[in-house]
């Protein structure tokens, strides 16, 4: 059974930082491209960042220079370090694992950026 369990969300003030974690089980983690997506209130889900099995990263323009995705294959975990947070970063954040045509989603963690 595949499980992707996100953690680390919460309420933070503008300019603050959070680190999201996603612990994976039931997959060969090192072979998967891992990604973070987010869904702001009333909007569609959008890509935030991805990291391939080889460590190549890609980011949405809106988060470049502020967010960093990383992975620890020994811990089957992917991280999203979020700095300089803005109110527009408020969303439910979802972890995604993909290998070839098969993909899995986590249940999401809420991030609220507000003073």
N, C-alpha and C positions, 0 to 999 in steps of 0.2 A: 504494500500500500504506500503510495507516494504521499508525503506530507511536506509542505513548505510552511514554516511557522515564523511569522514576522514578529518583531518586538522592537521597542525603543521609541515608539511614537508618544505624543503628548502635547502639552501646551507650552509654547515658548514665546518669548517676546521678540519683536522684530530686531534683527541683528544678531540673534542668538544662534546656537548650534544644537543639533541633535545627531545621533548616530543610530541608524536603523540596522537591524540584523535580521537575517533570514536563514534559519537552520533547515537543511533539507535532509530527508530520509527517503529510502525506497527508490532512489535513482543512483546512477553512477555519476556522482556530482562532477568529477573532473572532466567528464565528456560533454557536459551541458553548457550552453550559453546561458548565462544568468542575467536577468534584467530587473530593473525597478520601473514600475509604471505608477501613475497617480491619476486619481479621478477627483477633480475639484467639485464642490457642491453644484449640482445642476448642469454639469458638463460631462463630456465624454472622457473616457480613459485615454491617457496619453503616455508616450514613452518618456522616461526620465533619463535612464542610463542603462547601458548593457556592457557586459564583459564576456568575451569569448573564452573558450576553453584554453586558448593560448595566451590569454591576458590582454588582448586588444580591447580598448574601451571606446565607447561612443556616447555622446551626451546630447540632450536637447539644448538648443541655443539658449534657452531661458535659464539654464542652470550651469552652463559652462563657467568655470572659474570659481564656482561656489560649492559645487557638489563633487564628491569623489566616490566612485564605485571601486570596490576591491573584493577579493575572494581569498578564502583560506581553504584549500582543498583538503588539508588534514582534518579540518573541523567541519567540513561540508557546509560551510557558511559563507554567505555573501553579505557585504556591508554597504551602506550608503552613508557617507559622512556628509552632513549638510551644514554649511556655514553661511553666515550672512543671510539668514532666513528673512523672507519678506512675507507680508500678508497673503500675497498671491500664491505662495507655496502651500497654503492651506488646502489639504486634500486627504483622501484615503490613499495610502501608499500600498502597492501590491508587489509582491515578489513573483517572478516568473522564471521557469526553467524550460529550456527548449533543447532538444536533440533531434536533429533532422526535422521531421514533420510532427513530432510529438511534443506537446507543451502542457505545462501544469501551472496552476495559480495557487498562491497562498490566499489566506482569508482576509488579509489587509490589516493595516494599522493606521490609526488616525493621527494626523499631524495638524495642529492648529497654531497659527502664528498670529498673535494678537497681543496688544498692550492692555 
